[in-house]
């Protein structure tokens, strides 16, 4: 489909929508009831022509079937009943004991235009979405300072101190950092490396890795070599840990295809969560105009990717991927970055089973 055809289709669809205010109200209601966010709400509501009841039913069915729907309704009734059983301490401190969230985002710290407002918008989204872990690329000393001031609930682990670098943000009190290190890419000409953190999240073992792989078409050979090194580290990591690697990988589909795809046991999370086209293109110049691209053709590419190698036996299950940072920042007219962020949701398999078994 051409861009003009897609645009026409969007206009036709928009004409059947409720008012913008009503859409926002329904998104907010969905998010409050489910304990999720308005971006996920929009996904479910759009599928059912903005019928709130149908959207809620589809959401809970996706979380584990009618048993969980009944469980959720029971929990809502219990909260309204003063004499109901008290929640466990775990439930009080963590309303989603089965869920882990990870956000990856190139925040374009090298672009000085509206850098303060844009980075503060990034912080607002991080605090709103409340991920357990954040992978960031193109962080600078200036943007790291803003992150430290506005994301106080996170421990910041930088992957370097050069002109720009990667960082991981780990939610204090929910992520236990055991060890971290940076692994070099010996042949990089762009100060790129691999930041690795060994940690525990909700008592589960993780090895988390982020990188900003070599940029531009002319550096494909080095970029692929860096990708293959990251894949080797994933494969060699302890089988008792779940390994997640990702970031702004600058990858073209053919580069991954030319090496035979990810190695055995490693999966592309966008693919495992349904290959939703809405979550594919993280660098989309047909929608994001922070950078000017001359001519009528506006490229859109899946530069930002996340890969997972499960523990043995598997511990978590990727269930959903969405884009964040898709709204303009007030007063400056820019988006938070020229990349959209990737927010991913995972279920802890044993805890989801426990929820279902309690209902049964």
Secondary structure, 3 states (H helix, E strand, C coil): CCHHHHHHHHHHHHCCCCCHHHHHHHHHHHHHHHCCCHHHHHHHHHHCCCCHHHHHHHHHHHCCCHHHHHHHHHHHHHHHCCCCCCCCHHHHHCCCCCEEEEEEEECCCCCCCCHHHHHHHHHHHHHHHCCCEEEEEEECHHHHHHHHHHCCCEEEEECCCCCCEEEEEEECCCEEEEEEEEEECCCCCCCCEEEEEEEEECCEEEEEEEEECCCCHHHHHHHHHHHHHHHHHHHHCCCCCEEEEEEECCCCHHHHHHCCCCCCCEEEHHHHCCCCHHHCCCEECCCCCCCCCCCCCCCEECCEEEEEECCCCCCEEEEEEEEECCCECCCCCCECCCCCEEEEEEEEHHHHHHHHHHHC
